[in-house]
Amino acid sequence: MIGSGTGVAVAASSGDDEEPLTGSTLDRAVDAALEETGGGTVTETEAGDDGAAYSVEVRLDDGSQVEVNLDENFTVIGQEADDDGPNDDDEGEDEDEGDDD
């Protein structure tokens, strides 16, 4: 059973090729992700991200965010810390790279 503090606040994609989940696919992916994380709030979902059939981003009660990756059967195949939010873009990710002369 999922804790009583869970919620779903799914953000729509903004202008890139990420496709948010809908319908029963959304429901099944959210259920699997929240079961894996033990609760939290879903902030974003997408199909076909990073080799997974489905990805669900969850903000945990402590404020951290994780991305749960699922296969086509909604089985968790991985989970990783996710430091970007639903309104972030990929610009500036490489800021820290380069020479420190």
C-alpha positions as CSV (number, residue, x, y, z in Angstrom):
1,M,0.0,0.0,0.0
2,I,1.2,3.5,-0.8
3,G,1.4,6.0,1.9
4,S,-1.3,8.6,2.5
5,G,1.0,11.5,1.5
6,T,1.3,10.6,-2.1
7,G,0.0,12.7,-4.9
8,V,0.2,13.2,-8.6
9,A,1.0,16.6,-10.2
10,V,2.1,15.6,-13.7
11,A,3.5,18.4,-15.8
12,A,3.1,18.5,-19.5
13,S,6.2,18.5,-21.7
14,S,7.4,21.9,-23.0
15,G,8.5,22.0,-26.6
16,D,10.9,19.0,-26.8
17,D,10.5,15.4,-27.9
18,E,9.5,14.1,-24.5
19,E,6.0,12.5,-24.7
20,P,4.0,12.5,-21.4
21,L,2.2,9.4,-20.4
22,T,-1.6,9.3,-20.5
23,G,-4.6,7.1,-19.6
24,S,-4.0,3.6,-18.2
25,T,-0.3,3.8,-19.1
26,L,0.1,6.8,-16.8
27,D,-1.8,5.1,-14.0
28,R,0.2,1.9,-14.2
29,A,3.5,3.8,-14.4
30,V,2.7,6.1,-11.5
31,D,1.6,3.2,-9.3
32,A,4.8,1.3,-10.0
33,A,7.0,4.3,-9.4
34,L,5.3,5.3,-6.2
35,E,5.5,1.7,-4.9
36,E,9.2,1.7,-5.7
37,T,9.9,5.1,-3.9
38,G,7.5,4.5,-1.0
39,G,5.5,7.6,-1.9
40,G,6.0,11.1,-3.0
41,T,4.6,13.4,-5.7
42,V,4.9,12.6,-9.4
43,T,6.2,15.7,-11.2
44,E,6.7,14.4,-14.7
45,T,6.2,11.3,-16.8
46,E,7.5,10.4,-20.2
47,A,7.7,7.5,-22.7
48,G,10.9,6.1,-24.0
49,D,13.6,8.0,-21.9
50,D,17.2,6.8,-21.4
51,G,16.5,3.2,-22.7
52,A,13.4,2.7,-20.5
53,A,9.9,2.2,-21.9
54,Y,8.6,4.7,-19.3
55,S,10.1,7.2,-16.9
56,V,8.4,8.8,-13.9
57,E,10.0,11.6,-11.9
58,V,9.0,11.7,-8.2
59,R,9.6,14.4,-5.6
60,L,10.1,12.6,-2.3
61,D,8.9,13.9,1.1
62,D,12.5,15.1,1.9
63,G,12.4,17.4,-1.2
64,S,14.8,15.3,-3.3
65,Q,13.7,14.1,-6.7
66,V,14.3,10.7,-8.3
67,E,13.6,9.3,-11.8
68,V,12.2,5.8,-11.8
69,N,12.7,3.8,-15.1
70,L,10.2,1.1,-16.1
71,D,10.2,-1.5,-18.8
72,E,7.2,-2.2,-21.1
73,N,5.7,-4.4,-18.4
74,F,5.9,-1.6,-15.8
75,T,8.7,-3.4,-13.9
76,V,11.2,-1.1,-12.3
77,I,14.6,-1.4,-14.2
78,G,16.4,1.5,-12.5
79,Q,16.1,4.5,-10.3
80,E,18.4,7.5,-10.1
81,A,18.6,10.9,-8.4
82,D,17.2,13.6,-10.6
83,D,18.3,17.1,-9.9
84,D,16.3,18.8,-12.6
85,G,12.6,19.7,-12.3
86,P,9.8,19.6,-14.8
87,N,10.4,23.2,-15.9
88,D,14.1,22.8,-16.4
89,D,15.8,22.4,-19.7
90,D,19.1,20.8,-20.7
91,E,21.0,24.2,-21.1
92,G,23.8,24.7,-18.7
93,E,24.3,21.1,-17.8
94,D,27.9,21.2,-18.9
95,E,28.8,24.4,-17.0
96,D,31.2,22.6,-14.6
97,E,33.1,20.9,-17.4
98,G,36.3,22.4,-18.9
99,D,39.8,23.3,-17.9
100,D,40.5,24.8,-14.5
101,D,43.7,26.7,-15.6
